[in-house]
Amino acid sequence: ALLANEQLQVIINEAFHALPAMQRATITMIDMEGYKIDEVCNILDISSSNARVLLHRARVAIHQCIEQYQGN
C-alpha cells in the first residue's frame, strides 16, 4: 500500500507539473494556498470566469491521471 501511495504521489506530481503555467498557478493558489477566487483574479490579472475555467481544467487533468493510474 505504501508503494502504491508513493507511485500515486509521483503520478499526481507529474500531472501537476505538466499543466500549463496559468492552470498550475490557479490550482496552486486556490487548492493549495487557500486564496479566494477574487484574490487569484487580481494577482494573475484574469477574469473570474477565466479563473474558474483554469481551475476546472487543472482539476480535471489531475483527476484523469489519477483515474488512469487506478485503472492499471
The 8 nearest C-alpha neighbors of each residue, nearest first, counted from 0:
[[1, 3, 2, 4, 5, 6, 7, 8],
 [0, 2, 4, 3, 5, 6, 7, 8],
 [1, 3, 5, 4, 0, 6, 7, 8],
 [2, 4, 0, 6, 1, 5, 7, 8],
 [5, 3, 7, 1, 2, 6, 8, 0],
 [6, 4, 8, 2, 7, 3, 1, 9],
 [5, 7, 3, 9, 8, 4, 2, 10],
 [8, 6, 10, 4, 9, 5, 3, 11],
 [7, 9, 5, 11, 6, 10, 12, 4],
 [8, 10, 12, 6, 7, 11, 13, 5],
 [11, 9, 7, 13, 8, 12, 14, 6],
 [12, 10, 14, 8, 13, 9, 15, 7],
 [11, 13, 15, 9, 14, 10, 8, 16],
 [12, 14, 10, 16, 15, 11, 9, 17],
 [15, 13, 11, 17, 12, 16, 61, 10],
 [14, 16, 12, 13, 17, 18, 11, 61],
 [15, 17, 13, 18, 14, 12, 23, 19],
 [18, 16, 14, 15, 13, 19, 23, 12],
 [19, 17, 16, 15, 23, 22, 20, 14],
 [18, 20, 22, 21, 23, 17, 16, 57],
 [19, 21, 23, 22, 24, 18, 25, 16],
 [22, 20, 24, 23, 19, 25, 53, 18],
 [23, 21, 53, 25, 19, 57, 24, 20],
 [22, 24, 20, 26, 21, 25, 18, 27],
 [25, 23, 21, 27, 22, 26, 20, 28],
 [24, 26, 22, 28, 27, 23, 54, 21],
 [27, 25, 29, 23, 30, 54, 28, 24],
 [28, 26, 31, 24, 25, 30, 29, 23],
 [27, 29, 32, 25, 34, 26, 31, 30],
 [28, 30, 34, 33, 26, 27, 32, 31],
 [31, 29, 26, 27, 33, 28, 32, 34],
 [32, 30, 27, 33, 28, 29, 26, 34],
 [31, 33, 28, 34, 29, 30, 27, 26],
 [34, 32, 29, 31, 30, 28, 35, 27],
 [33, 35, 29, 28, 32, 38, 36, 39],
 [34, 36, 38, 37, 29, 39, 33, 28],
 [35, 37, 39, 38, 40, 34, 29, 47],
 [38, 36, 40, 39, 35, 41, 47, 34],
 [39, 37, 41, 35, 40, 36, 42, 34],
 [40, 38, 42, 36, 37, 41, 43, 35],
 [39, 41, 45, 37, 44, 43, 38, 42],
 [42, 40, 44, 38, 39, 43, 37, 45],
 [41, 43, 39, 44, 40, 38, 45, 37],
 [42, 44, 40, 45, 41, 39, 21, 25],
 [43, 45, 41, 40, 42, 46, 39, 38],
 [46, 44, 40, 43, 49, 50, 47, 41],
 [47, 45, 49, 48, 40, 50, 44, 41],
 [46, 48, 50, 49, 40, 51, 45, 37],
 [47, 49, 51, 50, 46, 52, 45, 53],
 [50, 48, 52, 46, 47, 51, 53, 45],
 [51, 49, 47, 53, 48, 52, 54, 46],
 [50, 52, 54, 48, 49, 53, 55, 47],
 [53, 51, 55, 49, 54, 50, 56, 48],
 [54, 52, 22, 50, 56, 51, 55, 49],
 [55, 53, 51, 57, 52, 26, 56, 25],
 [54, 56, 52, 58, 57, 53, 51, 59],
 [57, 55, 59, 53, 58, 54, 52, 60],
 [58, 56, 54, 60, 22, 55, 59, 53],
 [57, 59, 55, 61, 60, 56, 62, 54],
 [58, 60, 62, 56, 57, 61, 63, 55],
 [61, 59, 63, 57, 58, 62, 56, 64],
 [60, 62, 64, 58, 63, 59, 14, 57],
 [63, 61, 65, 59, 64, 60, 58, 66],
 [64, 62, 66, 60, 65, 61, 59, 67],
 [63, 65, 67, 61, 62, 66, 68, 60],
 [64, 66, 62, 68, 63, 67, 69, 61],
 [65, 67, 63, 69, 68, 64, 70, 62],
 [68, 66, 70, 64, 65, 69, 63, 71],
 [69, 67, 65, 66, 70, 71, 64, 7],
 [70, 68, 66, 71, 67, 65, 7, 64],
 [69, 71, 67, 68, 66, 65, 64, 63],
 [70, 69, 68, 67, 66, 65, 64, 3]]
